Amino acid sequence: MTQAEPQEALSDKQLAELPFDEVVARLQRIVQALEAGDVGLEQSIALYREGLRLHAASEERLKAAELTITELGRRGAGSVAEEPGDAGDAGDAGL
């Protein structure tokens, strides 16, 4: 295995436990190995297959993160809109 090649393929459990940044780093190493052309056909196919798995896992995590951020934004926008209005109403009542 050359330095550009990634480690062995991960099990589904290992992939699920791997931090997002490491998933992306492994995918980048696969791309580098394939672009370098220093691996044989069988290894290229194995790397490509693992790259597809890593890509799918990273895309799934990004979609989940986007959903979380969207949900937090909705909750945050509601609380931010309520706080100034509540403070303004209390201040107006004192005048």
Beta strands, then each sheet from edge to edge (+ up, - down):
end
